[in-house]
């Protein structure tokens, strides 16, 4: 998920409306033009505006789009983290017609990610403020609380999530972020919702989380340390080893959500800049996806991305005082489950 300034995040979380922040009009679907990038940033890929989805909410003073994920019909679902009660918290977007409609709202949730389960086909949402995992039917109805309560004696602030092939959940728990303390965790919740296990602890506001291309391990980012770590899993889905894999030179920007394409490339969203860094699985900076400078005014973060399943057209969620937008670019690899939600 993305973040607003930490003080805003703290205020929103306190009121039950998390202050997070993360990350067209295009007339063609071909690759965006590439231009030289700064040293160490690989090539630059210019994203094209598709549409504005939301405006700043009077009640919360912001809008923040997150968790883009494609459904079976090719529509894109997006969450608005700071949407107040009664306004759409989950939207369904027809990216070809550039239209959207509400899928779900309630008077409680602060949803920071969305993803379809490979086990039951339902939509799973993380409620950052209340520590819950909520599921919806594919049409947005039948809301259920899948998981709630403490894990190892402490409540969660679930941010992003990833599913393994069997439908078990792996969640980035940003506990301690508001206090600026490294209390964050990576938590595994089995598909029944009854058993939760801490796989990594003492983390600095973990945010993005995604399986690698072969489901051998997890990439996860820590927002306040600007680093991406790799968590190797054992045959039972537990932690085998962990190491720092990438240190992101973000300047004023911080590491947000993560997606992985079919070639194993990592798409690291940036909070504090409407851009996304792309790395090879070996840590090489391959590209920087950017909103064109002429359009970047009023846009602060690129929180997440979904790559069309089996294709290379990618949709980036971008937000700021100017509103919440979808931008489009050509990804370096094909879209798979690891690049569709979370």
C-alpha positions as CSV (number, residue, x, y, z in Angstrom):
1,X,0.0,0.0,0.0
2,X,1.1,3.6,-0.3
3,X,1.5,6.1,2.3
4,X,0.8,9.7,2.9
5,X,3.1,11.5,5.2
6,X,3.6,9.4,8.3
7,X,1.8,11.9,10.5
8,X,-1.2,11.7,8.2
9,X,-1.1,8.0,8.3
10,X,-1.1,8.1,12.0
11,X,-4.0,10.4,12.2
12,X,-6.1,8.4,9.7
13,X,-5.3,5.1,11.4
14,X,-6.4,6.6,14.7
15,X,-9.7,7.6,13.3
16,X,-10.1,4.3,11.4
17,X,-9.2,5.9,8.1
18,X,-5.5,5.0,7.5
19,X,-3.4,7.6,6.0
20,X,-1.4,5.6,3.5
21,X,0.1,6.5,0.3
22,X,1.7,4.8,-2.3
23,X,1.1,4.5,-6.6
24,X,-4.8,7.6,-19.9
25,X,-6.1,8.7,-22.4
26,X,-3.8,6.5,-24.3
27,X,-5.0,5.8,-27.9
28,X,-2.6,3.0,-28.7
29,X,-1.5,-0.1,-26.9
30,X,2.0,-0.1,-28.2
31,X,5.1,0.3,-26.0
32,X,5.6,3.8,-24.6
33,X,8.6,5.6,-25.9
34,X,11.9,5.1,-24.0
35,X,14.2,7.9,-23.1
36,X,17.6,8.0,-21.3
37,X,17.3,7.8,-17.5
38,X,19.6,8.9,-14.7
39,X,22.7,6.7,-14.0
40,X,21.7,3.5,-12.4
41,X,18.0,3.8,-13.3
42,X,18.1,1.8,-16.5
43,X,15.8,3.0,-19.3
44,X,12.9,5.3,-18.7
45,X,9.4,4.1,-19.7
46,X,6.8,6.9,-19.9
47,X,3.3,5.9,-18.7
48,X,0.2,7.2,-20.4
49,X,-2.9,8.5,-18.6
50,X,-5.9,6.2,-19.0
51,X,-8.4,8.0,-16.7
52,X,-9.1,9.7,-13.4
53,X,-11.0,7.4,-11.1
54,X,-11.5,9.4,-7.9
55,X,-11.2,12.9,-6.5
56,X,-10.1,14.1,-3.1
57,X,-12.7,13.2,-0.5
58,X,-13.9,16.1,1.6
59,X,-14.3,13.9,4.7
60,X,-10.8,12.5,4.6
61,X,-8.9,15.2,2.7
62,X,-7.4,12.7,0.2
63,X,-7.8,9.8,-2.1
64,X,-5.5,6.9,-2.5
65,X,-5.9,4.2,-5.1
66,X,-4.3,0.7,-4.4
67,X,-4.5,-3.0,-5.1
68,X,-5.3,-3.2,-8.8
69,X,-6.3,-6.7,-9.8
70,X,-8.0,-8.2,-12.9
71,X,-11.1,-10.3,-12.7
72,X,-12.0,-13.2,-15.0
73,X,-13.8,-10.8,-17.4
74,X,-10.8,-8.6,-17.8
75,X,-12.2,-5.8,-15.7
76,X,-9.8,-4.1,-13.2
77,X,-10.7,-3.9,-9.5
78,X,-9.2,-1.1,-7.5
79,X,-9.5,0.0,-3.8
80,X,-9.7,3.6,-2.6
81,X,-7.9,3.4,0.8
82,X,-9.3,6.7,2.2
83,X,-12.8,6.5,0.8
84,X,-15.3,7.5,3.6
85,X,-18.4,5.5,4.6
86,X,-21.0,5.4,1.8
87,X,-18.5,6.1,-1.0
88,X,-17.0,3.3,-3.2
89,X,-14.2,1.5,-1.4
90,X,-13.8,-1.0,-4.2
91,X,-14.4,0.0,-7.8
92,X,-14.6,-2.1,-11.0
93,X,-13.0,-0.5,-14.1
94,X,-13.6,-1.2,-17.7
95,X,-10.1,-0.1,-19.0
96,X,-11.2,-0.2,-22.6
97,X,-14.3,2.0,-22.2
98,X,-12.7,4.0,-19.4
99,X,-15.7,3.6,-17.2
100,X,-16.0,2.5,-13.5
101,X,-18.7,1.7,-11.0
102,X,-18.9,0.9,-7.3
103,X,-18.4,-2.7,-6.2
104,X,-18.4,-2.4,-2.4
105,X,-18.6,0.1,0.4
106,X,-19.0,-0.1,4.2
107,X,-18.7,2.2,7.2
108,X,-15.5,0.6,8.7
109,X,-12.8,-0.7,6.4
110,X,-9.5,0.9,5.4
111,X,-8.6,-1.3,2.5
112,X,-5.1,-1.2,1.2
113,X,-5.0,-4.2,-1.2
114,X,-7.1,-6.6,-3.1
115,X,-6.5,-10.0,-4.7
116,X,-8.5,-13.0,-5.9
117,X,-7.9,-16.3,-4.2
118,X,-6.9,-19.2,-6.4
119,X,-8.7,-21.5,-3.9
120,X,-12.2,-20.1,-3.7
121,X,-12.2,-17.3,-6.3
122,X,-13.3,-14.6,-3.8
123,X,-11.8,-11.1,-3.5
124,X,-9.6,-10.7,-0.4
125,X,-9.1,-7.2,1.1
126,X,-6.7,-6.1,3.8
127,X,-8.2,-3.7,6.4
128,X,-5.1,-1.8,7.6
129,X,-6.8,0.1,10.5
130,X,-8.7,-2.8,12.1
131,X,-6.3,-5.7,11.4
132,X,-8.8,-7.8,9.5
133,X,-8.8,-9.7,6.2
134,X,-12.2,-9.4,4.5
135,X,-13.5,-11.4,1.6
136,X,-16.2,-10.6,-1.0
137,X,-17.9,-12.7,-3.6
138,X,-16.6,-11.9,-7.2
139,X,-19.5,-9.5,-7.7
140,X,-18.6,-7.6,-4.5
141,X,-21.4,-9.0,-2.4
142,X,-21.5,-11.5,0.5
143,X,-18.8,-9.7,2.7
144,X,-17.2,-12.0,5.3
145,X,-14.4,-11.5,7.8
146,X,-11.8,-14.2,6.9
147,X,-9.4,-13.4,9.7
148,X,-9.4,-11.0,12.7
149,X,-7.5,-10.8,16.0
150,X,-4.0,-11.0,17.3
151,X,-1.1,-12.9,15.9
152,X,1.4,-14.1,18.5
153,X,-0.1,-11.7,21.0
154,X,-0.1,-8.6,18.8
155,X,-2.7,-7.1,16.4
156,X,-1.8,-6.7,12.8
157,X,-1.8,-3.7,10.4
158,X,-2.2,-5.8,7.2
159,X,-1.0,-4.0,4.1
160,X,-0.5,-6.1,1.1
161,X,-1.0,-9.9,0.5
162,X,0.1,-12.7,-1.8
163,X,-1.4,-16.1,-2.3
164,X,0.5,-19.4,-2.9
165,X,-0.9,-21.9,-5.4
166,X,-3.0,-23.6,-2.7
167,X,-4.7,-20.4,-1.5
168,X,-2.7,-19.8,1.7
169,X,-2.1,-16.1,2.4
170,X,1.2,-14.3,3.0
171,X,0.6,-10.8,4.5
172,X,2.9,-7.8,5.1
173,X,2.0,-6.6,8.5
174,X,3.1,-2.9,9.0
175,X,2.7,-3.0,12.7
176,X,4.8,-0.2,14.3
177,X,4.8,2.0,11.3
178,X,2.9,4.9,12.9
179,X,5.3,4.9,15.9
180,X,8.3,4.6,13.6
181,X,9.4,1.3,15.3
182,X,10.6,-1.9,13.6
183,X,7.7,-4.1,14.8
184,X,6.5,-5.2,11.3
185,X,6.1,-8.8,10.3
186,X,5.5,-11.2,7.4
187,X,2.6,-13.4,8.4
188,X,1.3,-16.6,6.8
189,X,-2.4,-17.4,7.2
190,X,-3.6,-20.8,6.0
191,X,-6.5,-20.9,3.6
192,X,-9.0,-21.8,6.4
193,X,-8.2,-18.6,8.2
194,X,-7.6,-20.5,11.4
195,X,-3.9,-20.7,11.7
196,X,-1.5,-17.7,11.5
197,X,2.3,-17.9,11.7
198,X,4.9,-15.2,11.8
199,X,7.6,-15.9,9.2
200,X,9.7,-12.7,9.8
201,X,9.7,-10.1,12.5
202,X,11.4,-6.8,13.5
203,X,10.7,-5.3,10.1
204,X,10.5,-1.6,9.3
205,X,7.0,-1.0,7.9
206,X,6.8,-3.9,5.5
207,X,4.6,-3.0,2.6
208,X,4.9,-4.8,-0.8
209,X,4.9,-8.6,-0.9
210,X,4.9,-11.0,-3.9
211,X,6.0,-14.5,-4.7
212,X,8.8,-14.9,-7.1
213,X,8.1,-16.4,-10.6
214,X,8.5,-20.0,-9.4
215,X,6.8,-19.7,-6.0
216,X,10.1,-20.6,-4.2
217,X,10.1,-17.5,-2.0
218,X,8.7,-14.1,-1.3
219,X,10.0,-10.6,-2.1
220,X,8.9,-8.0,0.4
221,X,9.8,-4.3,0.8
222,X,10.2,-2.2,4.0
223,X,8.9,1.3,3.5
224,X,11.1,3.2,6.0
225,X,14.3,1.4,5.1
226,X,14.0,1.5,1.2
227,X,15.0,-2.1,0.9
228,X,13.6,-5.3,-0.7
229,X,14.4,-8.6,1.0
230,X,14.0,-12.2,-0.2
231,X,12.4,-14.8,2.0
232,X,13.1,-18.3,0.9
233,X,10.4,-20.8,1.9
234,X,10.6,-24.4,2.8
235,X,8.4,-27.3,1.6
236,X,5.8,-26.5,4.3
237,X,5.5,-22.8,3.4
238,X,7.6,-21.7,6.4
239,X,10.7,-19.5,6.4
240,X,14.0,-21.2,5.4
241,X,16.2,-18.1,5.1
242,X,16.1,-14.4,4.5
243,X,18.5,-11.8,3.1
244,X,18.5,-8.2,1.9
245,X,18.2,-8.4,-1.9
246,X,17.9,-4.8,-3.2
247,X,18.6,-1.4,-1.7
248,X,16.4,1.2,-3.5
249,X,18.0,4.6,-4.1
250,X,14.7,6.4,-3.9
251,X,15.7,9.9,-2.8
252,X,12.6,11.4,-1.3
253,X,10.6,8.3,-2.4
254,X,10.0,5.1,-0.4
255,X,9.3,1.5,-1.3
256,X,5.7,0.6,-1.6
257,X,4.0,-2.4,-3.3
258,X,5.7,-5.1,-5.3
259,X,4.7,-7.1,-8.4
260,X,6.6,-9.8,-10.3
261,X,6.2,-10.6,-14.0
262,X,6.6,-14.0,-15.8
263,X,10.3,-13.3,-16.3
264,X,10.8,-12.8,-12.6
265,X,11.3,-9.0,-12.9
266,X,10.3,-6.9,-9.8
267,X,8.1,-3.8,-10.2
268,X,8.8,-1.7,-7.1
269,X,6.2,1.0,-6.6
270,X,7.3,4.3,-5.0
271,X,5.6,6.5,-2.5
272,X,6.6,10.1,-2.7
273,X,7.2,10.0,-6.5
274,X,4.7,9.0,-9.3
275,X,7.1,6.3,-10.5
276,X,8.0,2.7,-10.3
277,X,11.5,1.0,-10.4
278,X,11.9,-2.3,-12.2
279,X,14.6,-4.7,-11.2
280,X,15.8,-8.1,-12.5
281,X,15.6,-11.0,-10.0
282,X,19.4,-10.5,-9.6
283,X,19.0,-6.9,-8.4
284,X,19.9,-5.0,-11.6
285,X,17.9,-1.8,-12.2
286,X,16.3,-2.4,-15.6
287,X,14.0,0.6,-15.9
288,X,12.1,3.4,-14.3
289,X,8.4,3.8,-15.1
290,X,7.4,7.5,-14.8
291,X,4.4,9.7,-15.2
292,X,5.4,12.4,-17.7
293,X,6.6,15.6,-15.9
294,X,3.9,17.7,-17.5
295,X,1.2,15.5,-15.9
296,X,3.0,14.9,-12.5
297,X,1.8,18.0,-10.7
298,X,-0.5,17.0,-7.9
299,X,0.5,13.3,-8.1
300,X,2.6,12.0,-5.2
301,X,2.8,8.3,-5.4
302,X,2.5,5.3,-7.7
303,X,1.3,2.6,-5.3
304,X,0.8,-0.6,-7.3
305,X,0.5,-2.2,-10.7
306,X,-1.4,-5.0,-12.4
307,X,-0.1,-6.5,-15.7
308,X,-2.8,-7.9,-18.0
309,X,-2.7,-11.7,-17.4
310,X,-0.8,-13.3,-20.3
311,X,-0.1,-9.8,-21.8
312,X,2.3,-6.9,-21.3
313,X,-0.1,-4.0,-20.8
314,X,0.3,-2.7,-17.3
315,X,-2.0,-0.5,-15.3
316,X,-0.5,1.7,-12.6
317,X,-2.5,3.3,-9.7
318,X,-1.3,6.9,-9.1
319,X,-2.6,9.3,-6.5
320,X,-2.2,12.7,-5.0
321,X,-4.0,16.0,-4.4
322,X,-5.0,16.0,-8.1
323,X,-7.0,12.8,-7.6
324,X,-6.7,9.1,-8.1
325,X,-5.6,7.9,-11.7
326,X,-4.9,4.9,-13.8
327,X,-1.8,5.1,-16.0
328,X,-0.7,2.5,-18.6
329,X,2.6,1.3,-19.8
330,X,4.2,-1.7,-21.5
331,X,5.7,-4.1,-19.0
332,X,9.0,-5.9,-19.5
333,X,7.4,-9.3,-19.1
334,X,4.0,-11.0,-19.3
335,X,1.5,-10.7,-16.5
336,X,1.0,-13.6,-14.1
337,X,-0.7,-14.1,-10.7
338,X,2.2,-12.4,-9.0
339,X,1.6,-9.2,-11.1
340,X,-2.2,-9.1,-10.5
341,X,-3.2,-7.6,-7.2
342,X,-1.7,-7.6,-3.7
